[in-house]
Amino acid sequence: MSAKADQAHKVLEGVADLVAQLSSDQRSDFIDLLGSMTAEEADPSRREFLESFPEGFGLVEDDS
């Protein structure tokens, strides 16, 4: 793994740890914020990331 990829991986692990500590109300507020950010995002790749963030970081249950 490259140094940049390793750093990115560590950052994402840190984000996942923080998200896991959110209370139910904080989690709901964060999901709402992500929805607002997604609606305003013009860049397709960033919008896709924002759309997948809640499920990818365990904020919501996988429907499948």
FILOZA-271057 format. One record per residue: residue number from 1; x, y, z of N, C-alpha, C, O, CB in turn; residue in one letter. Coordinates in steps of 0.1 Angstrom, whole numbers, plus 5000, padded with zeros to 4 digits. Glycine has a CB too. Example, Ala and Ser with C-alpha at 12.3 -4.5 7.8 and 13.67 -1.06 7.14 Angstrom:
2
1|5132|4943|5078|5123|4955|5078|5132|4967|5078|5142|4967|5085|5113|4955|5090|A .
2|5128|4978|5071|5137|4989|5071|5129|5000|5079|5134|5011|5080|5141|4994|5057|S .
//
This chain:
64
1|5009|4988|5000|5000|5000|5000|5009|5012|5000|5019|5013|5007|4990|5000|5012|M .
2|5005|5022|4992|5013|5034|4991|5012|5042|5004|5002|5040|5012|5010|5043|4979|S .
3|5021|5052|5006|5020|5060|5018|5007|5068|5019|5001|5069|5029|5032|5069|5019|A .
4|5003|5074|5007|4990|5081|5007|4978|5072|5009|4969|5076|5017|4988|5088|4993|K .
5|4978|5060|5004|4967|5051|5006|4967|5047|5021|4956|5046|5026|4968|5039|4997|A .
6|4978|5045|5027|4979|5041|5041|4974|5052|5049|4966|5050|5059|4993|5038|5045|D .
7|4977|5065|5046|4972|5076|5054|4957|5078|5052|4950|5080|5062|4979|5089|5049|Q .
8|4952|5076|5040|4938|5077|5038|4930|5066|5045|4920|5069|5051|4935|5076|5022|A .
9|4936|5054|5046|4930|5043|5053|4929|5046|5068|4919|5044|5074|4938|5030|5051|H .
10|4939|5052|5073|4940|5055|5088|4929|5066|5091|4923|5066|5101|4954|5060|5092|K .
11|4928|5076|5082|4918|5087|5084|4904|5081|5083|4896|5084|5092|4919|5097|5073|V .
12|4901|5072|5074|4888|5066|5073|4885|5057|5085|4874|5057|5090|4887|5058|5060|L .
13|4895|5050|5090|4893|5043|5103|4889|5052|5114|4881|5048|5122|4906|5034|5106|E .
14|4896|5063|5115|4893|5073|5125|4879|5078|5124|4872|5080|5134|4903|5085|5125|G .
15|4875|5081|5112|4861|5086|5110|4851|5075|5114|4841|5078|5120|4859|5090|5095|V .
16|4853|5063|5110|4845|5052|5114|4843|5051|5129|4833|5048|5134|4850|5039|5107|A .
17|4855|5052|5136|4854|5052|5150|4846|5063|5156|4838|5060|5166|4869|5052|5156|D .
18|4847|5075|5151|4839|5086|5156|4825|5084|5153|4816|5087|5162|4844|5099|5150|L .
19|4821|5080|5141|4807|5078|5138|4801|5067|5147|4789|5068|5150|4806|5073|5123|V .
20|4808|5057|5150|4803|5046|5159|4800|5051|5173|4792|5045|5180|4814|5035|5160|A .
21|4806|5062|5177|4803|5068|5190|4792|5078|5191|4788|5082|5202|4816|5075|5195|Q .
22|4786|5081|5179|4775|5090|5179|4762|5085|5186|4759|5073|5185|4771|5094|5165|L .
23|4755|5094|5193|4743|5090|5199|4732|5089|5188|4735|5092|5176|4738|5101|5210|S .
24|4721|5083|5191|4710|5082|5181|4706|5095|5175|4704|5096|5163|4698|5075|5187|S .
25|4705|5105|5184|4701|5119|5179|4712|5125|5170|4709|5131|5160|4698|5128|5190|D .
26|4725|5123|5174|4736|5128|5166|4737|5121|5153|4739|5127|5143|4749|5126|5174|Q .
27|4734|5108|5153|4734|5100|5141|4724|5105|5131|4726|5107|5119|4732|5085|5144|R .
28|4712|5108|5136|4701|5113|5128|4704|5126|5122|4702|5129|5110|4688|5113|5136|S .
29|4709|5135|5130|4713|5148|5126|4724|5147|5115|4724|5155|5105|4718|5157|5137|D .
30|4734|5139|5117|4745|5137|5107|4739|5132|5094|4744|5136|5084|4756|5127|5113|F .
31|4730|5122|5095|4724|5117|5082|4717|5128|5075|4718|5129|5063|4715|5105|5085|I .
32|4710|5136|5082|4703|5148|5076|4713|5157|5070|4710|5162|5058|4694|5155|5087|D .
33|4724|5160|5077|4734|5169|5071|4740|5163|5058|4742|5170|5048|4745|5171|5081|L .
34|4743|5150|5058|4748|5143|5046|4738|5144|5035|4742|5146|5023|4751|5129|5049|L .
35|4725|5143|5038|4715|5144|5027|4715|5158|5021|4714|5160|5009|4701|5141|5033|G .
36|4716|5168|5030|4717|5182|5025|4729|5185|5016|4729|5191|5006|4717|5192|5036|S .
37|4741|5179|5021|4753|5181|5014|4752|5174|5000|4757|5179|4990|4765|5175|5022|M .
38|4746|5162|5000|4744|5154|4988|4736|5162|4978|4740|5163|4966|4738|5141|4991|T .
39|4725|5168|4982|4716|5175|4973|4723|5187|4967|4720|5191|4956|4704|5180|4981|A .
40|4733|5193|4974|4740|5205|4969|4752|5202|4961|4758|5211|4955|4743|5214|4981|E .
41|4757|5190|4962|4770|5186|4956|4768|5185|4940|4760|5177|4936|4775|5173|4962|E .
42|4777|5192|4933|4776|5192|4919|4785|5181|4913|4783|5176|4902|4780|5206|4913|A .
43|4796|5178|4920|4806|5168|4915|4800|5154|4916|4797|5150|4928|4819|5169|4922|D .
44|4798|5147|4905|4792|5133|4906|4799|5124|4915|4793|5116|4922|4791|5128|4892|P .
45|4812|5124|4915|4820|5114|4924|4818|5118|4938|4817|5109|4947|4835|5114|4920|S .
46|4818|5130|4942|4816|5134|4956|4802|5131|4960|4799|5127|4971|4819|5150|4957|R .
47|4792|5134|4951|4778|5131|4954|4776|5116|4957|4769|5112|4966|4769|5136|4943|R .
48|4783|5108|4948|4782|5093|4950|4788|5089|4964|4782|5081|4971|4789|5086|4939|E .
49|4799|5095|4968|4805|5092|4981|4796|5096|4992|4794|5089|5001|4818|5100|4982|F .
50|4790|5108|4991|4781|5113|5001|4768|5104|5002|4764|5101|5013|4777|5127|4999|L .
51|4763|5100|4991|4752|5091|4991|4755|5077|4998|4746|5072|5004|4747|5088|4977|E .
52|4767|5073|4996|4770|5059|5001|4775|5060|5016|4777|5050|5022|4780|5053|4992|S .
53|4779|5072|5020|4785|5073|5033|4777|5067|5045|4782|5060|5053|4787|5088|5036|F .
54|4764|5071|5046|4756|5065|5058|4757|5050|5058|4759|5044|5069|4742|5070|5057|P .
55|4755|5043|5048|4755|5028|5048|4769|5023|5049|4772|5014|5057|4749|5023|5035|E .
56|4779|5029|5042|4792|5025|5043|4799|5026|5056|4808|5019|5060|4800|5032|5033|G .
57|4794|5036|5064|4800|5038|5077|4791|5034|5089|4793|5038|5100|4804|5053|5079|F .
58|4781|5026|5085|4773|5019|5095|4763|5029|5102|4758|5025|5113|4781|5014|5105|G .
59|4759|5040|5096|4749|5049|5101|4735|5043|5099|4726|5046|5107|4750|5063|5095|L .
60|4733|5036|5089|4720|5029|5086|4722|5015|5083|4733|5011|5079|4713|5036|5074|V .
61|4712|5007|5085|4713|4993|5082|4712|4991|5067|4705|4998|5059|4701|4985|5089|E .
62|4719|4981|5062|4719|4976|5048|4705|4970|5045|4701|4961|5053|4730|4966|5045|D .
63|4698|4975|5035|4684|4970|5032|4684|4956|5025|4674|4950|5024|4677|4980|5024|D .
64|4696|4952|5020|4696|4939|5013|4697|4927|5021|4698|4916|5016|4707|4939|5002|S .
//
